[in-house]
Amino acid sequence: MPYDYQPPKVWTWDAENGGEWAKVNRPIAGATHDAVLPRGRHPLQLYSLATPNGQKVTILLEELLAEGESGAEYDAHLIRIGEGDQFSSGFVDLNPNSKIPALLDTETGSRVFESGAILLYLAEKFGRFLPKDPAARTETLNWLFWLQGSAPYLGGGFGHFYAYAPEKFEYPIDRFTMEAKRQMDVLDRRLAESRFLGGDAYSIADIATWPWYGNLVLGNLYDAGTFLDVESYTNLRRWSDEITARPAVERGRMVNRTSGPPEKQLHERHDASDFELQTQDKLEAVG
Ligand SMILES: N[C@@H](CCC(=O)N[C@@H](CS)C(=O)NCC(=O)O)C(=O)O
């Protein structure tokens, strides 16, 4: 892929040319194989992986449970996107876009896909983490939708070209670094005037944003802390530290996590006790 690449008249798919995600990236939608999704015993069935988009939902579910909402009990099934689980017929029935996270509410029969839609669905179902006052609700949704529109520039743009692309190219890295830093500045300025994104109250806007920009400012994403000079976004850091310290956030980050310290990986969550009994360090100890 030298710099003098000229696009052909009609693009054709070279399956070998996709870098780290070559195995799963395809130019067509739909299922690649038949498989039925597993079902647990709780009202909510989540099919996910602990990427930033996946963490949004498990953090909210753990926050709802921490508030005493027992109806938010959930089974979190692992979808290994690197192995193509998102292309099974069962998953595609739940999310025709073949991306985690996807939720099935067995009480209503609703399928819910798109992490922002899942957060909104759960916030409305339980009447929590979304203010009822119209002005505060609007500001919260402003930031929720801002995140849903902005994070792809960070993940698919900056993260892809800085960390995952098979070669380093200055043009896209410059383009998306500029945007990632601009977005951090947007958040930093907002958080200079407000404790949380939507206002005084912690909400689904913060829960959506923390796994991306909270992790980024902590230096946890793409090994890019120094490159992006994350230390300079002091208000964003203050907000991120406050959210990181929440016990529900700590639990939510562990669910469906398949890398990092074994004691922080809970591949599947089917019961609250799993955080004590089913983490990878415990499972590996018993063989
Ligand atoms: N806009 C979607 C994005 C979801 C998404 O990009 N999920 C990624 C992991 S973070 C995925 O499942 N990728 C698998 C694939 O692209 O095949 C959302 O917010 O739910």
The ligand as an SDF file (V2000), in Angstrom:
LIG
                    3D

 20 19  0  0  0  0  0  0  0  0999 V2000
  -22.6080    2.3570   16.6430 N   0  0  0  0  0  0  0  0  0  0  0  0
  -22.4670    1.0480   17.2420 C   0  0  0  0  0  0  0  0  0  0  0  0
  -21.0260    0.6180   17.1030 C   0  0  0  0  0  0  0  0  0  0  0  0
  -20.8000   -0.7520   17.6590 C   0  0  0  0  0  0  0  0  0  0  0  0
  -19.4390   -1.2890   17.2510 C   0  0  0  0  0  0  0  0  0  0  0  0
  -18.7100   -0.6530   16.4830 O   0  0  0  0  0  0  0  0  0  0  0  0
  -19.0980   -2.4640   17.7650 N   0  0  0  0  0  0  0  0  0  0  0  0
  -17.8410   -3.0800   17.4060 C   0  0  0  0  0  0  0  0  0  0  0  0
  -17.0070   -3.3390   18.6540 C   0  0  0  0  0  0  0  0  0  0  0  0
  -16.7120   -1.8430   19.5440 S   0  0  0  0  0  0  0  0  0  0  0  0
  -18.1110   -4.4120   16.7310 C   0  0  0  0  0  0  0  0  0  0  0  0
  -18.9810   -5.1510   17.1270 O   0  0  0  0  0  0  0  0  0  0  0  0
  -17.3210   -4.7360   15.7130 N   0  0  0  0  0  0  0  0  0  0  0  0
  -17.4210   -5.9860   15.0270 C   0  0  0  0  0  0  0  0  0  0  0  0
  -17.4180   -5.8130   13.5460 C   0  0  0  0  0  0  0  0  0  0  0  0
  -17.3220   -4.6780   13.0660 O   0  0  0  0  0  0  0  0  0  0  0  0
  -17.5290   -6.8160   12.8440 O   0  0  0  0  0  0  0  0  0  0  0  0
  -22.8910    1.1090   18.7050 C   0  0  0  0  0  0  0  0  0  0  0  0
  -22.6830    2.1510   19.3260 O   0  0  0  0  0  0  0  0  0  0  0  0
  -23.4170    0.1110   19.2270 O   0  0  0  0  0  0  0  0  0  0  0  0
  1  2  1  0
  2  3  1  0
  2 18  1  0
  3  4  1  0
  4  5  1  0
  5  6  2  0
  5  7  1  0
  7  8  1  0
  8  9  1  0
  8 11  1  0
  9 10  1  0
 11 12  2  0
 11 13  1  0
 13 14  1  0
 14 15  1  0
 15 16  2  0
 15 17  1  0
 18 19  2  0
 18 20  1  0
M  END
$$$$
